[in-house]
Amino acid sequence: MFNTNHYFDGQVASIAFQSADLPATVGVMAIGEFVFATSQREYMTLISGDMQVLLPGAEEWYQLAAGESFIVEANQSFEVRTTVESAYLCKYEDA
């Protein structure tokens, strides 16, 4: 079956599944700012909503549009800001 996870007092929720190519989660985020840490390389795609991301080593936030993706290497932290409830797809790959 599917594994569900809740983070940040329920403000972020995800459902884990095996995609055609990599392990993945699909999830939703409430309005807010969140810091995530990676244990594997992560490919995150904004499905719906509004998201800004501050990638490791970056000094400026990057605005994502629906359908856009970014990659974060393993053992890094990155920050996400949402101004509306937003949905994402995240795929995980061993580095």
Beta strands, then each sheet from edge to edge (+ up, - down):
strand 1: 3-7
strand 2: 12-18
strand 3: 23-29
strand 4: 32-37
strand 5: 41-48
strand 6: 51-54
strand 7: 62-64
strand 8: 69-72
strand 9: 77-82
strand 10: 86-93
sheet 1: 1+ 2- 3+ 10- 5+ 8-
sheet 2: 4+ 9- 6+ 7-
end
